[in-house]
Amino acid sequence: MTTKLHLAADRRCRPIARHTTCGQRADCTGFTQVMAAIRIPRRVGRPRTRPGHVLADKAYSSKAIRSHLRRRGFKATIPIKADQAANRRKKGSRGGRPPTFDRERYKQRNTAERALNKLKQFRAVATRYDKRDYMYQATVDIATMKIWLRDLAQDRRDTA
């Protein structure tokens, strides 16, 4: 009945990768699919599949996600959950070192929220009229294309 939309966005709040899951599923289940779908276009050559930095909220603060990011060599800023911090403190010196967290960089995470809000400006995305998942994904793709085209048109107006 409900859907979660997992989204990766660039600094200009344009969606670059997305994945949908059931609304009752945990957020961390869609992370690897979103990361695998990232394709950042270049002027020449193959698109980049590695983002410069990963900013995520507490829902993506799991040991599996952090190790996945470390294996692939991604820099990440993800706040730690209160229960994870408490468990680490409870273990004492065996709890290990807490992951690094840059508060200033985390302030840039609002770009993902703003990209999601841009998508929700399209009524069909916000209300999810589509009954089937593949139709909803197509609706999100069309909304994404419109966002990218508007941004390109804005660039042309700015340079003219």
Secondary structure, DSSP 8 states (H G I E B T S, - for coil): --EEEEEEE-TTS-EEEEEEEETTS-GGGGHHHHHHT--B--SSSS-B-S-S-EE--GGG--HHHHHHHHHHT--EE----HHHHHHHHHHGGGG-------HHHHGGGHHHHHHHHHHHTSHHHHHT--SSHHHHHHHHHHHHHHHHHHHHHHHHHHH-
